[in-house]
Amino acid sequence: MAEKKGWKELMRGGDLPPATALENKTGSWRSLRPVWDPSNCIHCMICVSYCPDMAIPITKSEEGVIGKNGRVYKGTIRLETNFDYCKGCGICAVECPTKCITMVREE
Amino acid sequence: MAKLKPLTGAQATAEAMRQINPDVVVAYPITPQTPIVEFFAQFVADGVVDTEMVPIESEHSALSAVVGASAAGARAMCATSSQGLALMWEIVAAAPGLRLPIVMPVVNRALSAPINIHCDHSDTMGTLTLGWVQIYSENAQEAYENMLLALRIAEHPNVLLPVMVMQDGFITSHGVEVVKVLEDEEVKKFISERKPDRYLLNVKNPYTVGPLALPDYYFEVKRQQEVAIYNAKDVYLEVGEELSKLTGNKYPLFEEYRTEDAEAVIVALSSTAGTAKDAVDEMREQGYKVGLIKPKLFRPFPYKEMRETLERFKVVGVLDRSIAFGAYAPVYSEIRNALYESDKKPKLQSYIYGLGGRDIFKTDIKKVFEELLSGNVDSQTQRYIGLRE
């Protein structure tokens, strides 16, 4: 753990610079794990925008991946979850319009 | 050249707001504050200001919207009284914590229950611990000038805290006086533009405002806030000097009235100080050595300066227009606190008066002076002016 700052060093009013959440890995909180089924995914990015912990990185791919109904999705797609940040809240599973994410208990 | 205008205290405040031309004013009506936002709404409707006026559904929302606008980088204001201030309480505490330079006129009114729309100071005295700079105004002229002072104090880089500007409900807010109003251009130059070092609408420099701070950081943030409000004292004096050049008036931490050789003085806030000045004049004519101390800057409280002044007198009566249930009254507490370090403590007497708008007369104040001069005082008891036994 880094040395904590004194009151003179903090930003005024406890404000923070951007992207401090990068240092705050919340993956250890998880008791449920999202399991993503790529064959049913339409890469709508709803899971990405709802994820409160940037646990679902956006990937740019020219080759593409095979998603729902065998269609090849290219360009901006979602791939694996970043488990350093995923705290298993399940918002992605609730919001997914094709139900391609299921929450399973982590053993 | 300044102009003389017949204005109520509420109009005088609205006039200052017109000259400041804030980016955002959020309005929710509550007696006796209502005319401030009504007069200002007229300015907006007539196009004499280019303020975004936001009528809103409650005071809690009103101050919330002001907080949002201020964090976004705007000059934002609202005004309130009594129950409105009480409903805002949660956000009243948040605004100084977020270090937002909001200016909020407050027209003092008694708190329920029983319901009462008239003046006393129980509303703002209840917020003393929350971190706002507080300035009390004796009359419409002071209410007007204090608004200009307040804006500069709030936005000063060493302060960056919200400021409340008080005036007495109905007595000041609805009574007409001749008010000397500065030229619009003079005010514009005096207040200049708000230049925040960071603001949420600046997308090139993103930051997080109001994040979570648990036991590991909350304490440090509060210490910063404490330093800021202490800085407000010097800033008040400094900005006051500057405003003095425009108005010819002085902006001391507290006003001393005929205290030079006084043996007994009373301490009274706001409009009562005006009544007390007349009482002092009449008693002086009869040869009594009496005077008045009128606190203006109440938060931060100028303990040292108050102590050095009060040490000169034999006896001091402190008039409070609110009660602190189960404790010494708010103004009296501060005066006692200020004198703790002193080797030359005057005798003290606490008086409660004027709750729920009950009038206080010159004769009442003269009786107080007579009691003080007779030496019949007890610093540990509270006395009541105009209360039926």
Interface residues (C-beta under 8 A of the other chain):
Chain A: K4 K5 G6 W7 L10 M11 R12 G13 G14 D15 L16 P17 P18 T20
Chain B: G97 L98 R99 L160 R198 P206 Y207 T208 V209 G210 P211 A213 D216 Y217 Y218 F219 E220 V221 R223 Q224 Q225
